[in-house]
Amino acid sequence: MNPDDIDFDKGGGLIAAVVQDAATLQVLMLAYMDRAALDETLESGEATFFSRSRGGRWRKGETSGDRLKVVSVTPDCDGDAVLVRVEPVGNACHLNRVSCFGDADAPGLGRLARLEQTIRDRSDADPSESWTAKLLASGPKRIAQKVGEEGVETALAGAAGDEAELASEAADLIYHLLVLLRSRDMSLQDVLDVLESRA
């Protein structure tokens, strides 16, 4: 993006910056940027803002250590606000919450991205202490077998089980599918890309 295309004058030298988790799409916070903060964000790759209460520049994480690694910065249609997509390192909220907007962590479909992150984190765990690590250590063929088993159980629950059973079996299927993707160095985004191409 070109910072020259942003209209800082409309907001008295400031623009709103909506910060969103790039993986889960959860809105993390709303902050403000002046031109210097936007330039620093683009140059450093870490979210930097203008603090209205402090009256100056503020890079997220300078005191807390909770940083926001920038994935992209996209202006809105009027050029007077930006969407900052980030990979958070720690919490976004100063109250030690994931988001400034409530206590929920990755609600809705964002839960899939959070599960994928958990699977990635546990891939280095001791297989004797983590089912995920044990599955990954067994290799893609064994994990694919588990996906097949869970697929059959989900189909049976869909045909003859109650809603709770179907939801439980579908959750098992999704979990094992994400583990299989991880074992092949793939992610849910690879699947979403295919779905997008088919839309």
Protein Blocks (a to p, Z undefined) as FASTA:
>chain_A
ZZklpcfklnoopacdddddfklopafbdcdddfklmmmmmmnopacdddfklopacdeh
klnopacddfbdcddfkopaccdddddehjfbfnlpabfnbjbeheajllmmmmmmmmmm
mmmmcfklomklmmmmnojklmmmmmmmmmmmmmmmmmmmcfklmmmmmmmmmmmmmmmm
mmnopafklmmmmmmmmZZ
